[in-house]
Amino acid sequence: MKKIRVRNHRVVLNRSKGGDFGINIMLLLIGAFMFIPMIYSVMNAFKPLEEFFYFPPHFFPRRLTLENFTYLFQLMSSSWVPFSRYIFNTVFITVAGVLGNLIISSLCAYALSKIPFPGHKFFFQLIQKSLMFSATVAGIINFISMSLLGWVDSYLAIIVPAWATTTGLYLMKQFMESNISTEVLESARLDGASELRTFWSIAMPMVKPGWLTLIVYSFQGLWNSGQSSFIYSEQLKTLNYAISQI
């Protein structure tokens, strides 16, 4: 029996400490440069009104003032809808939309990727085709659908469409196909676990990065939603709309 010689190679880093220090300084400078617009916005909040018309504009205020914040609270108090109502609307729509989108997208993705029912490939192709159409293209059809359902000027007009986003379904399906093996699910079924128990206890923990990503994207879209074409009552509008009005 011949012994196979194995040479142990030591990993040598090509970068020196000076190179690491230079890279860190470069990243710090780039980060500070990208942070400048945010600092400029904060500085503008403390400028008096006349300094907004200076040319060239000044980065830092010449005379610090808190009048802008005083005017803001006066405008908020003069509205016939309390500002807390806008905050409640935004939080309620965002939480309900995110939870519904996560549950429905995950259930549908699990069925399409791990349950071979007749026509599942056809339905997935329809989902892929729907990604090519923007929300603006389907705006008229969506409005007609909301009118027929009687959901115009209600929370349902924003929350329910957020549950059925094909982007979230496509994202979760790709995560489940690449991270969940069919053998693991079959072993859970042989042990007596129901399909819902297999989905919740086996599949969902294995695609945690997927549904965390879906939560972030869905949260951003719902929280930043401004004036909707389906809502007209002032007491149902969101915080983003109220800030744009102010």
N, C-alpha and C positions, 0 to 999 in steps of 0.2 A: 504494500500500500504506500503510495507516494503521498507525502504531505504537501499540501498546497500552501505556498508562502503568500502571506498577505502583508503588504507594506502599509503601515499606518501613516497616513499623510496628516500633517498638522496644518490646520487652517490658519493662514496668515492674512491679516487684514492689510490691504494696500494703502488704506487711508491713515494718515498720521493724526496726532492730536491737533496739530496746527490746521490740518484740512477740516477736521470736525468743527473746530472753533470758527473757521472761516465760513463754513456752510451754515452754522447756527447764526452767525452775524448777518449773513445774507437773508436768511429766512426771517430774522427779526426785523430787518429793514423793509422787506416786502410786506410783512404783516402790518407794520406801522403805516406804510403807504396806503394799504387797503383800508386802514382804520380812519384815515383822514376825513372822508365824507361824513362819518358818524360824529366825529368831533366837531365838524363844521355845523352840523345840524343842532348839536347841543349848544354851541356858541350863539347860533341865531336865536335860540329861545330866550337869551338874556340881553338881546339887543333892543334898544328902543325903535319905534317905528321909522323914524327918519333915517336911521343908519342902514335900512334895507335898500335905500335908493342911492347909496354912495357908489360912484364909479371911479376907479376900480373898487370892487367890494373889499371890505376889511375882514380878515379871518377872525380876529378877536374883537369883541365889542369895546368901544372906547368909553362907554358909560354903561356899567352893569345896571340892570333894572329887573324888577319882578312884575312889571305891569302886564306883561303878556300872560302870566299865570293868573293874575287877578281878572283880566278880561275873559280868560277861558272859563273860570268858575262862574262868572256873571252870565255868560252865554249858556252854560250848562243849567244854571238855576232858572233862567228865563224860559226854557223849553217846557211845554205842557206835558211832555213825557219825561219822567225821571231818567237820569243818566244810568242809574242802576238797572233800569229795564232793558236798555241796549246790551248791557253786560250779561244779564240773565239770558236774553235771547241768543246771544252768541255762544255762551257756554252750553245751553241746552241743545241747540242745533248741532254744535260740534260733537258733544259727547254722544248724543243719540245717533248721529250719522256715522261716527267712527265705529261704535260698537256694532251697529247693524251691518256696516260694510265689512268689518272683520269676520263676523259670524257667517254671513251669507256667502261671501267670497271664499272663505275657507271650506265651507260645506260643499259648494259647487265644485271647487277645485279638487277636493278629495274624491268626489263622485266621478269627475271627468278623468282623473289620472289613475285611480286605483280600483274603480268598479267598472269592468268592461260591459256596459249595457249596450244594446243595439242603438247605433246612431251617435255614439259619443264622439267619434271623429268628425262627423258632419257638424255637430254643435260647436266643437272647438274651432272648426274652420270659420263658422259664422262669427264667433267671438274675435278671431283674428282679423276678419274683414271689417268688423265694427270699429277696430282701433284706427282705421284710416279716416274716419269721419269725426270732425270736431263738434263740440257742443253747439257752436254757432250754426252749423249746417242743419242740425235737427231742432233748432229753436222753435220754429213754427209748429212742428209736429208735437213737440213736448208741451207747448202751450195749449194746443187743442186737446191733448190727452188730459192735462190738468183741469181744463174747463169741463170736460165730460165727467171726470171723476168728482168734481166739486171741491177740488183742493186749492183753487186759486185764493190767494190772500190767507194762507194758513201755513203752519209749520211743516205740514206734510209735503208741501210743494218743494221744499229744499231737502228734507230729511230722506224721504223715500227714494228719490233719484240717486242720492249718495250711496244708498245700499246696493244699487245695481250697476256699479261702475265696472266695465269690462277690464279696465286696467288692473284693478285689484285682483280680479279673478285670474287674469293671465299671469300676474306675478306669483300668486299663490300656487297655481298649477305647476309652473316651472320649478318652484322650490320643492314641491312635493315629489315631482318626478325625479329630481336629482338627489334628494336627501333621504327619501323613504324607500326601503327595499320591500318588494312584495312578500318576501319570505318572513319578514318581521310581522307584517299584518296577518299573514296566514297562521303563524304560530299563535298569535293572540286569539284568532277565531277558534283554533283548535282547543285552546284552553277555556273556551266558553264565553269569551267576551262578545258582547253585542257589537253591532256595527257602529253605533253611536259611542259606546265605550272605547272601541278601538280608535275611533277618530279623535276623541278628546284626550285619552290617556296615552296613546302611542304616537299618533300622527302629529298632533299639535305641538308637543314638546320638541319634536325633532325638526320642526321648521320655525323655531322661535325667531331666528333672524328675519325670516320672511314676513311674519305678521308684525314684528316690530317695525320693519320698513314700511309696511302698509299703513300702520297707525300713524307714522310720522307724515307720510304723504297725504293721507286722508285728513289729518288734523290741520295741516297747513292750508289745504284747499278750502275746508269749511270755515276755518277761523278767519281767513282773508276774504271770504265772500262778501262783496259789497252789496249795492242795491240790486235786488233781484227783480226780474220782470214778472214774477209771480206774486210778489208781496207789495201791497199798497198801503196798508195800515201802518201808521207811525209806531204804534206800540208793538209791532212784530218785527221791526227792522233791526239790523245787527249793529254791532259797535263800529265796524269799519265804515258803514254808511254814516253813522252819527259823527265820526271824526272828520269824514270828508265834508260834511255839511258845516261843521265848525270852522 
